[in-house]
Amino acid sequence: MLVAIMVCVTLGSSGTGLVLMYSAHYNSQGENLAELVRQQTATWNAVARYDTAHDRTMADGGFEATLAQMRRAHSRLTGFGESGELIVARARGDSLEFLVPLRHAPGVQSVHLEGTHSEPMRRALRGEQGLTELLDYRGETVLAAYAPVEGLGVGMVAKLDLQEIRASFLSAALTVVGVTLVLILLGILVFLRVTGPVLRRMHRQRRFMRTLITNLPGVAYRCRLDPDWPMEFISDGILRLAGYPANEILNGNIMYGRDLIHPDDRERVFVAIQTALEEGRGFELRYRIYTKDRQLRWVWERGCGVDAAAGELRALEGFICDITPLKEAEDARERLTTELENRVAQRTEELQEANLLLEVSNSELEQFAYVASHDLRAPLRAIDNLSQWIAEDLGSDLDGEVAENLGLMRGRVQRMSAMLDSLLQYSRVGRKETSVETVDVAKLLRELIELNPPPDGISVEVGAGMPTLTTQGVPLRHVFTNLIANAIRHHDREQGCIRVEAQKRDTCWEFSVSDDGPGIPERFQERVFQLFQTLKARDSGGGTGMGLALVKKYVEAVGGELRLQSEGRGCCFIFSWPESEQTSAQPAV
């Protein structure tokens, strides 16, 4: 049946195509004849106007001269087909006089003007032009185009046998029909050759689907929309899941909704499915079922409604999978999570207690540092005073070596006092409460430079674009003070430049303090941030070794980072500082 339909459609399409092609061919031939007549009449008119204007010696005004030229041109006319003919005639009484020889009857000079085959020429002599189909003087059906040659008072007709028009088309049509028939035969053979494998493939696919559904780790089903879930189809996986053969459920002896779903879950499951169907979406559920031997299992189901032809819901289709091991694992995980949360809460409480003890210990440590610093200052001051008294008592008897030793002792006493101050300050960083304020960094740097002006030859430059921060002003002041003082102290030349710059980085600002001093070798770059470490001898002005350790602790206390860059000469300390602090540091207890 399908082959017959294909043949009919192909033949019908081919026939329609042939009709359209013939119509186009016929119209094309008519247009060619009409164009030939237009060209020839235009040429004859032009020649006639020229001869009339220039050949005044002839009594007929150049008509014969024009006619002679046209006859010569007509004798050379080619490319007009086997039956094509160009006729030029004029009316003489009740006859048509042919002015050029007829192609198929050269001996005929005239015909009757009112003859049927004279119709195109009569229209041309009346000044009309057009295209018509008729019998010519030979009795052959021709397609004729006609038009007047107004400059000579004659008519012109170009005609071609209809048989020749049809013959040229027929050869092409036969070729098309032959090719069409060959294609039809080939199409039938290909279709017959392809159909068998397709049908066999469809059969294999159906068998594959049956095997796939059978081997799926679950149950595929289709049931009517009813609380008892009467099944129209259910896969053999139900035997593995619940212990019931599929035919027991399909014949209605066992109802899935009534006999398998746990009584406490039935209403919840049915309501959830109804809600999903009313909202036009699929459903996904977890619930419990009883197996044939009354064991309890957890299942996961996913499905959707199936519309009938009229559009109303008539069935459910879905897939049911055993998730009992997964549910047991989830229950075990919940138990472990609860146990872990209890342990975390217990550990948190222990950490809070330890933190409280640590705060008390830190407070005691700070108090100890303060007392130690205060108690150590008394003997240091006594040693300093004693050295001064010795110098005063000796007076002019104080020789150079003794004076040098006394000066060295006083210098070390002063450095020891400074180290005690720095140590006490270091112990308070991050624990001493400081207020959050609005800090204009450019103004802060100007004040630091004015209070501690650099020595002659050393300049401190502040770059443009310094920000205004909402932060703890005291720690930031200490950071800049120590970094600038450190750069000045360790500079090894009389002329030098220290530059402070800032750059925005997300929610913080990155500041840099750079100098053109001797730099710090790579092997010492980690050491400089440690307590009591200095790269110069302490007696030669190397400082206490606490400055950069304090800077690092101040920066890290606000959540920033401090790093050092130095290659060859020059050194650059870069630290980040938050643009805005919401809370101050935790107060010391």
C-alpha positions as CSV (number, residue, x, y, z in Angstrom):
1,M,0.0,0.0,0.0
2,L,2.8,2.4,1.0
3,V,4.6,1.6,-2.3
4,A,1.5,2.3,-4.3
5,I,1.0,5.6,-2.6
6,M,4.6,6.5,-3.3
7,V,4.3,5.6,-7.0
8,C,1.1,7.6,-7.3
9,V,2.5,10.7,-5.6
10,T,5.7,10.5,-7.7
11,L,3.7,10.1,-11.0
12,G,1.3,12.9,-10.1
13,S,4.2,15.2,-9.2
14,S,6.0,14.3,-12.5
15,G,2.8,14.9,-14.5
16,T,2.2,18.2,-12.9
17,G,5.8,19.1,-13.5
18,L,5.5,18.2,-17.2
19,V,2.4,20.3,-17.7
20,L,4.1,23.3,-16.1
21,M,7.2,22.7,-18.1
22,Y,5.3,22.5,-21.4
23,S,3.4,25.7,-20.5
24,A,6.6,27.5,-19.8
25,H,8.1,26.2,-23.1
26,Y,5.1,27.2,-25.1
27,N,5.1,30.7,-23.6
28,S,8.9,31.0,-24.1
29,Q,8.4,30.2,-27.8
30,G,5.6,32.8,-28.1
31,E,7.8,35.4,-26.5
32,N,10.7,34.6,-28.9
33,L,8.3,35.0,-31.9
34,A,7.0,38.3,-30.5
35,E,10.5,39.6,-29.8
36,L,11.5,38.7,-33.4
37,V,8.6,40.6,-34.9
38,R,9.3,43.6,-32.7
39,Q,13.0,43.7,-33.7
40,Q,12.2,43.2,-37.5
41,T,9.4,45.8,-37.6
42,A,11.6,48.3,-35.7
43,T,14.4,47.7,-38.2
44,W,12.1,48.0,-41.2
45,N,10.6,51.2,-39.9
46,A,14.1,52.7,-39.3
47,V,15.3,51.8,-42.8
48,A,12.0,53.1,-44.3
49,R,12.4,56.5,-42.6
50,Y,16.0,56.8,-43.8
51,D,15.2,55.9,-47.4
52,T,12.2,58.3,-47.5
53,A,14.3,61.1,-46.3
54,H,17.3,60.6,-48.5
55,D,16.2,58.8,-51.8
56,R,14.0,61.5,-53.3
57,T,14.7,60.4,-56.9
58,M,12.2,57.6,-56.7
59,A,8.5,58.4,-57.2
60,D,7.4,56.0,-54.4
61,G,9.5,57.9,-51.8
62,G,12.1,55.1,-51.3
63,F,9.6,52.2,-50.8
64,E,11.3,50.0,-53.4
65,A,14.8,50.8,-52.1
66,T,13.7,49.7,-48.6
67,L,11.9,46.6,-49.9
68,A,15.1,45.6,-51.8
69,Q,17.2,45.8,-48.7
70,M,14.7,43.9,-46.6
71,R,14.5,41.1,-49.2
72,R,18.3,40.7,-49.1
73,A,18.2,40.7,-45.3
74,H,15.3,38.2,-45.3
75,S,17.3,35.8,-47.6
76,R,20.0,35.7,-44.9
77,L,17.6,35.1,-41.9
78,T,18.6,31.9,-40.0
79,G,18.1,30.3,-36.6
80,F,14.4,30.2,-37.0
81,G,13.8,26.4,-36.6
82,E,12.8,23.9,-39.2
83,S,9.3,25.3,-39.8
84,G,9.8,28.9,-38.8
85,E,8.8,31.6,-41.3
86,L,8.7,35.4,-41.5
87,I,6.0,36.8,-43.7
88,V,5.7,40.4,-45.0
89,A,2.6,41.5,-47.0
90,R,0.4,44.4,-48.0
91,A,-3.2,44.7,-49.0
92,R,-4.0,44.9,-52.7
93,G,-7.7,45.2,-53.2
94,D,-9.2,42.0,-51.7
95,S,-5.8,40.2,-51.8
96,L,-2.7,40.0,-49.7
97,E,0.5,40.6,-51.7
98,F,3.6,38.9,-50.2
99,L,6.6,41.2,-50.5
100,V,9.2,38.5,-49.6
101,P,9.1,34.9,-50.8
102,L,7.3,32.4,-48.7
103,R,9.7,29.8,-47.2
104,H,7.4,26.8,-47.8
105,A,5.7,28.1,-51.0
106,P,8.0,30.5,-52.8
107,G,5.8,30.5,-56.0
108,V,2.8,31.9,-54.2
109,Q,2.6,35.7,-54.7
110,S,-0.8,36.4,-53.0
111,V,-3.8,35.0,-51.2
112,H,-7.3,36.1,-50.5
113,L,-7.4,38.8,-47.8
114,E,-10.4,37.3,-46.0
115,G,-9.1,33.8,-45.8
116,T,-8.9,32.1,-42.3
117,H,-5.1,31.8,-42.5
118,S,-4.8,35.5,-43.3
119,E,-6.2,36.6,-39.9
120,P,-2.8,37.5,-38.2
121,M,-1.8,39.6,-41.3
122,R,-5.2,41.4,-41.4
123,R,-4.7,42.3,-37.7
124,A,-1.2,43.6,-38.4
125,L,-2.4,45.7,-41.3
126,R,-5.1,47.2,-39.0
127,G,-2.2,48.3,-36.7
128,E,-2.6,45.6,-34.1
129,Q,0.1,43.4,-32.7
130,G,-0.1,40.2,-30.7
131,L,0.2,36.4,-30.6
132,T,-2.3,33.7,-31.8
133,E,-2.6,30.1,-32.7
134,L,-4.2,29.1,-36.1
135,L,-4.0,27.1,-39.4
136,D,-1.6,28.6,-41.9
137,Y,-1.8,28.5,-45.7
138,R,-0.3,24.9,-45.6
139,G,-3.1,23.7,-43.3
140,E,-0.6,23.3,-40.4
141,T,-1.3,24.5,-36.9
142,V,1.1,27.3,-36.1
143,L,1.9,29.8,-33.3
144,A,2.1,33.2,-34.9
145,A,3.2,36.7,-33.7
146,Y,2.1,39.7,-35.8
147,A,2.8,43.5,-35.9
148,P,2.5,46.4,-38.4
149,V,5.4,48.1,-40.2
150,E,3.9,51.5,-40.0
151,G,6.6,53.3,-42.0
152,L,5.8,51.1,-45.1
153,G,2.1,50.4,-44.6
154,V,2.7,46.7,-44.5
155,G,2.2,43.9,-42.0
156,M,4.7,41.3,-40.6
157,V,3.9,37.8,-39.2
158,A,6.5,35.4,-37.6
159,K,5.2,31.9,-37.2
160,L,6.4,28.4,-36.0
161,D,4.7,25.0,-36.4
162,L,3.1,23.9,-33.2
163,Q,4.3,20.4,-34.0
164,E,7.9,21.6,-33.9
165,I,7.3,23.3,-30.6
166,R,5.9,20.1,-29.2
167,A,8.6,17.9,-30.7
168,S,11.4,19.9,-29.0
169,F,9.6,19.6,-25.7
170,L,8.6,16.0,-26.1
171,S,12.2,14.8,-26.3
172,A,13.0,16.5,-23.0
173,A,9.7,15.2,-21.5
174,L,10.4,11.7,-22.5
175,T,13.9,12.0,-20.8
176,V,12.3,13.3,-17.7
177,V,9.7,10.6,-17.6
178,G,12.3,7.9,-18.2
179,V,14.5,9.3,-15.4
180,T,11.4,9.5,-13.1
181,L,10.4,5.9,-13.8
182,V,14.0,4.8,-13.1
183,L,14.0,6.8,-9.9
184,I,10.6,5.3,-8.9
185,L,11.9,1.8,-9.5
186,L,15.1,2.5,-7.6
187,G,13.1,4.1,-4.8
188,I,10.9,1.0,-4.6
189,L,13.9,-1.3,-4.5
190,V,15.6,0.9,-1.8
191,F,12.4,1.1,0.2
192,L,11.9,-2.6,0.1
193,R,15.5,-3.2,1.0
194,V,15.4,-0.7,3.9
195,T,12.0,-1.7,5.2
196,G,13.0,-5.2,6.2
197,P,16.0,-4.1,8.3
198,V,13.9,-1.3,9.8
199,L,11.2,-3.7,10.9
200,R,13.7,-6.1,12.2
201,R,15.4,-3.3,14.1
202,M,12.1,-2.2,15.5
203,H,11.5,-5.7,16.7
204,R,15.0,-5.8,18.3
205,Q,14.3,-2.5,19.9
206,R,11.1,-3.7,21.4
207,R,12.8,-6.8,22.7
208,F,15.7,-4.6,24.0
209,M,13.2,-2.4,25.9
210,R,11.5,-5.4,27.4
211,T,14.9,-6.7,28.5
212,L,15.9,-3.3,29.8
213,I,12.7,-2.8,31.8
214,T,13.1,-6.4,33.2
215,N,16.7,-5.8,34.3
216,L,16.2,-2.3,35.7
217,P,16.9,-2.1,39.5
218,G,13.3,-1.1,40.1
219,V,9.7,-1.3,38.8
220,A,8.2,0.5,35.8
221,Y,4.5,0.8,35.9
222,R,1.3,2.2,34.4
223,C,-1.9,2.3,36.5
224,R,-5.3,3.9,36.5
225,L,-5.9,7.0,38.6
226,D,-7.3,5.4,41.7
227,P,-6.3,5.2,45.3
228,D,-5.9,1.4,44.9
229,W,-3.6,1.8,41.9
230,P,-5.1,-0.9,39.6
231,M,-2.2,-1.7,37.3
232,E,-2.4,-1.7,33.5
233,F,1.3,-2.6,33.2
234,I,4.0,-3.4,35.7
235,S,7.4,-4.8,35.1
236,D,8.9,-8.0,36.4
237,G,11.0,-6.0,38.9
238,I,8.0,-6.1,41.3
239,L,8.9,-9.7,42.1
240,R,12.4,-8.6,43.3
241,L,11.0,-5.6,45.1
242,A,7.9,-7.0,46.8
243,G,7.9,-10.7,46.2
244,Y,4.7,-10.6,44.0
245,P,4.7,-11.9,40.4
246,A,3.6,-9.2,38.0
247,N,0.5,-11.2,36.9
248,E,-0.9,-11.3,40.4
249,I,-1.0,-7.5,40.4
250,L,-2.2,-7.1,36.8
251,N,-5.2,-9.4,37.3
252,G,-6.3,-7.4,40.3
253,N,-5.7,-10.1,43.0
254,I,-3.2,-7.8,44.7
255,M,-3.7,-4.0,44.6
256,Y,-0.5,-2.0,44.9
257,G,-2.1,1.0,46.7
258,R,-4.3,-1.1,49.0
259,D,-2.0,-4.1,49.8
260,L,1.6,-2.9,49.5
261,I,1.7,0.8,50.6
262,H,2.1,1.2,54.4
263,P,-1.3,2.3,55.9
264,D,0.3,5.3,57.5
265,D,1.6,6.5,54.2
266,R,-1.3,5.9,51.8
267,E,-3.2,9.2,52.3
268,R,0.0,11.2,52.2
269,V,1.1,9.6,48.9
270,F,-2.3,9.9,47.3
271,V,-2.7,13.6,48.3
272,A,0.8,14.4,47.0
273,I,0.1,12.8,43.7
274,Q,-3.2,14.6,43.3
275,T,-1.6,17.9,44.1
276,A,1.1,17.4,41.6
277,L,-1.4,16.4,38.9
278,E,-3.6,19.5,39.6
279,E,-0.5,21.7,39.2
280,G,0.5,20.0,36.0
281,R,3.8,18.7,37.1
282,G,5.4,15.3,37.9
283,F,5.8,13.9,41.4
284,E,8.6,12.4,43.4
285,L,7.9,10.5,46.6
286,R,9.4,8.4,49.4
287,Y,7.2,6.0,51.3
288,R,7.1,2.5,52.8
289,I,5.7,-0.7,51.4
290,Y,5.1,-4.2,52.8
291,T,6.6,-7.1,50.9
292,K,4.8,-10.4,50.4
293,D,6.5,-11.8,53.6
294,R,5.6,-8.6,55.5
295,Q,9.0,-7.0,55.5
296,L,9.1,-3.2,55.5
297,R,11.0,-1.5,52.7
298,W,11.5,2.1,51.8
299,V,10.9,3.0,48.1
300,W,11.5,6.1,46.0
301,E,9.0,6.8,43.2
302,R,8.9,9.3,40.3
303,G,6.0,9.6,37.9
304,C,3.6,11.8,36.0
305,G,0.0,11.9,34.7
306,V,-0.9,10.5,31.2
307,D,-3.6,12.4,29.2
308,A,-6.2,10.6,27.2
309,A,-7.1,11.7,23.6
310,A,-9.8,14.0,25.0
311,G,-7.2,15.7,27.3
312,E,-8.4,14.4,30.6
313,L,-6.0,12.5,33.0
314,R,-6.6,8.8,32.8
315,A,-3.5,7.1,34.1
316,L,-0.2,7.4,35.9
317,E,3.2,6.3,34.6
318,G,6.3,6.1,36.7
319,F,9.3,4.2,38.2
320,I,9.7,2.7,41.7
321,C,13.1,2.0,43.2
322,D,14.1,0.3,46.5
323,I,16.0,2.8,48.7
324,T,16.0,0.8,51.9
325,P,19.9,0.7,52.1
326,L,20.0,4.4,51.4
327,K,17.4,5.2,54.0
328,E,19.2,3.1,56.6
329,A,22.4,5.0,55.7
330,E,20.7,8.3,56.1
331,D,19.3,7.3,59.5
332,A,22.8,6.2,60.5
333,R,24.1,9.6,59.3
334,E,21.5,11.5,61.2
335,R,22.4,9.6,64.4
336,L,26.1,10.3,63.8
337,T,25.4,13.9,63.0
338,T,23.4,14.3,66.3
339,E,26.2,12.6,68.2
340,L,28.8,14.8,66.5
341,E,26.8,17.9,67.3
342,N,26.6,16.9,70.9
343,R,30.4,16.4,70.9
344,V,31.0,19.7,69.3
345,A,28.7,21.4,71.8
346,Q,30.6,19.7,74.6
347,R,34.0,20.6,73.0
348,T,32.8,24.2,72.5
349,E,31.9,24.5,76.1
350,E,35.4,23.1,77.0
351,L,37.0,25.6,74.7
352,Q,35.0,28.5,76.2
353,E,36.2,27.5,79.6
354,A,39.8,27.2,78.3
355,N,39.5,30.6,76.6
356,L,38.3,32.1,79.9
357,L,41.3,30.6,81.6
358,L,43.5,31.9,78.8
359,E,42.1,35.4,79.2
360,V,42.8,35.2,82.9
361,S,46.3,33.9,82.1
362,N,46.9,36.7,79.6
363,S,45.7,39.3,82.1
364,E,48.1,37.9,84.7
365,L,50.9,37.8,82.1
366,E,50.3,41.4,81.2
367,Q,50.3,42.3,84.9
368,F,53.5,40.4,85.3
369,A,55.1,42.2,82.4
370,Y,54.0,45.5,83.8
371,V,55.3,44.6,87.3
372,A,58.5,43.2,85.9
373,S,59.0,46.2,83.7
374,H,58.4,48.5,86.7
375,D,60.5,46.5,89.1
376,L,63.4,46.2,86.6
377,R,63.3,50.0,85.9
378,A,64.3,50.8,89.5
379,P,67.7,49.0,89.4
380,L,68.3,50.3,85.9
381,R,67.6,53.8,87.0
382,A,69.9,53.2,90.0
383,I,72.7,52.0,87.7
384,D,72.2,55.0,85.4
385,N,72.3,57.4,88.3
386,L,75.3,55.7,89.8
387,S,77.2,56.0,86.5
388,Q,76.4,59.7,86.4
389,W,77.6,60.2,90.0
390,I,80.9,58.3,89.3
391,A,81.5,60.5,86.3
392,E,80.7,63.7,88.4
393,D,82.9,62.5,91.3
394,L,85.9,61.8,89.2
395,G,85.5,65.0,87.3
396,S,88.7,65.9,85.5
397,D,90.3,62.7,86.8
398,L,88.0,60.7,84.5
399,D,90.3,59.2,81.8
400,G,89.2,58.3,78.3
401,E,88.8,54.5,78.9
402,V,86.7,54.9,82.0
403,A,84.5,57.5,80.4
404,E,84.0,55.2,77.4
405,N,83.0,52.3,79.6
406,L,80.6,54.5,81.6
407,G,79.1,55.8,78.4
408,L,78.7,52.2,77.1
409,M,77.1,51.1,80.4
410,R,74.6,54.0,80.3
411,G,73.8,53.3,76.7
412,R,73.0,49.6,77.5
413,V,70.9,50.7,80.5
414,Q,68.9,53.0,78.2
415,R,68.5,50.2,75.6
416,M,67.4,47.8,78.3
417,S,64.7,50.3,79.4
418,A,63.6,50.7,75.8
419,M,63.4,46.9,75.4
420,L,61.2,46.7,78.5
421,D,58.9,49.3,77.1
422,S,58.7,47.5,73.8
423,L,58.1,44.2,75.4
424,L,55.2,45.6,77.5
425,Q,53.7,47.2,74.4
426,Y,54.1,43.9,72.4
427,S,52.2,42.0,75.1
428,R,49.2,44.4,74.9
429,V,48.8,44.3,71.1
430,G,45.5,42.8,70.1
431,R,44.2,42.7,73.7
432,K,44.1,46.3,74.7
433,E,40.9,48.0,73.7
434,T,41.3,51.0,71.3
435,S,38.6,53.1,69.8
436,V,37.6,53.0,66.1
437,E,37.8,56.4,64.6
438,T,38.0,58.2,61.2
439,V,41.6,58.4,60.2
440,D,42.9,60.7,57.4
441,V,46.1,58.8,56.5
442,A,47.7,61.7,54.7
443,K,47.1,64.0,57.8
444,L,48.4,61.2,60.1
445,L,51.7,60.9,58.1
446,R,52.2,64.7,58.0
447,E,51.9,64.8,61.8
448,L,54.3,61.9,62.3
449,I,56.9,63.6,60.0
450,E,56.5,66.9,61.8
451,L,56.9,65.3,65.3
452,N,59.8,63.2,64.2
453,P,61.6,65.0,61.4
454,P,64.2,63.0,59.5
455,P,67.8,64.1,59.6
456,D,69.2,66.4,56.9
457,G,69.7,64.7,53.6
458,I,66.9,62.2,54.2
459,S,63.5,63.0,52.8
460,V,60.1,61.4,53.5
461,E,57.6,61.6,50.6
462,V,53.9,60.8,50.8
463,G,52.2,59.7,47.6
464,A,48.9,61.0,46.3
465,G,45.6,59.2,46.9
466,M,46.0,58.4,50.6
467,P,42.6,57.1,51.9
468,T,40.5,58.0,54.9
469,L,39.8,54.9,57.0
470,T,37.4,53.9,59.7
471,T,39.8,52.1,62.0
472,Q,41.9,52.1,65.2
473,G,44.1,55.1,64.9
474,V,46.7,54.2,67.5
475,P,47.9,50.9,66.0
476,L,48.1,52.4,62.5
477,R,50.2,55.3,63.9
478,H,52.6,52.8,65.6
479,V,52.9,50.9,62.3
480,F,53.9,53.9,60.3
481,T,56.1,55.3,63.0
482,N,58.1,52.1,63.3
483,L,58.5,51.5,59.6
484,I,59.6,55.1,58.8
485,A,62.0,55.2,61.8
486,N,63.4,51.8,60.8
487,A,64.1,53.1,57.3
488,I,65.8,56.2,58.6
489,R,67.8,54.3,61.3
490,H,69.3,51.8,58.8
491,H,70.0,54.1,55.9
492,D,73.7,54.0,55.1
493,R,74.1,57.2,53.1
494,E,73.9,60.9,53.9
495,Q,71.3,61.4,51.1
496,G,68.3,59.2,50.9
497,C,64.6,59.1,50.2
498,I,61.7,57.2,51.9
499,R,58.4,57.0,50.1
500,V,55.0,56.1,51.5
501,E,52.3,55.0,48.9
502,A,48.8,53.4,49.0
503,Q,46.7,51.3,46.6
504,K,43.1,50.1,46.9
505,R,42.6,46.3,47.1
506,D,39.0,45.1,47.3
507,T,37.9,45.8,50.9
508,C,41.3,46.8,52.2
509,W,44.1,49.2,51.4
510,E,47.7,48.2,50.7
511,F,50.4,50.6,52.0
512,S,54.1,50.5,51.2
513,V,57.0,52.1,52.9
514,S,60.1,52.0,50.6
515,D,63.6,53.4,50.9
516,D,66.8,53.4,48.9
517,G,69.0,52.2,51.7
518,P,71.3,49.1,51.8
519,G,68.5,46.6,51.5
520,I,68.1,43.3,53.4
521,P,69.7,40.1,52.1
522,E,67.3,37.3,51.4
523,R,68.7,35.1,54.2
524,F,67.8,37.7,56.8
525,Q,64.3,38.7,55.5
526,E,62.4,36.3,57.8
527,R,64.6,37.0,60.8
528,V,63.9,40.7,60.9
529,F,60.3,40.0,62.1
530,Q,61.4,38.1,65.1
531,L,61.7,39.5,68.6
532,F,65.0,41.1,69.7
533,Q,66.5,40.6,66.2
534,T,68.5,43.4,64.5
535,L,70.9,43.4,61.6
536,K,73.2,46.0,63.2
537,A,75.1,45.8,66.4
538,R,73.0,47.2,69.2
539,D,75.8,49.4,70.5
540,S,76.0,51.0,67.0
541,G,72.4,52.1,67.0
542,G,70.7,48.9,65.9
543,G,67.7,49.5,68.1
544,T,65.9,47.1,70.4
545,G,65.0,44.5,67.7
546,M,61.3,44.9,68.6
547,G,60.1,47.4,66.0
548,L,59.2,45.1,63.1
549,A,57.9,42.4,65.5
550,L,55.5,45.0,66.8
551,V,54.5,46.1,63.3
552,K,53.8,42.5,62.3
553,K,51.6,41.9,65.4
554,Y,49.7,45.2,64.9
555,V,49.0,44.4,61.2
556,E,47.9,40.8,61.9
557,A,45.7,41.9,64.8
558,V,43.4,43.8,62.4
559,G,43.4,40.9,59.8
560,G,46.1,42.4,57.5
561,E,49.3,40.9,56.1
562,L,52.9,42.2,56.2
563,R,55.6,41.3,53.7
564,L,59.1,42.4,52.7
565,Q,60.5,43.0,49.2
566,S,64.3,43.6,48.8
567,E,66.6,42.8,46.0
568,G,70.0,44.5,46.1
569,R,69.7,48.1,47.3
570,G,66.4,49.4,48.6
571,C,63.8,47.8,50.8
572,C,60.0,47.9,50.7
573,F,57.7,46.9,53.5
574,I,54.1,46.3,52.2
575,F,51.1,45.8,54.6
576,S,47.4,45.6,54.1
577,W,44.9,47.4,56.4
578,P,41.0,47.1,56.4
579,E,39.2,50.1,55.0
580,S,36.6,49.9,57.7
581,E,36.6,48.1,61.1
582,Q,33.2,47.4,62.6
583,T,34.4,46.5,66.1
584,S,37.5,47.3,68.0
585,A,40.0,44.7,69.4
586,Q,38.9,42.6,72.4
587,P,39.6,44.4,75.7
588,A,42.1,42.9,78.1
589,V,40.6,41.3,81.1
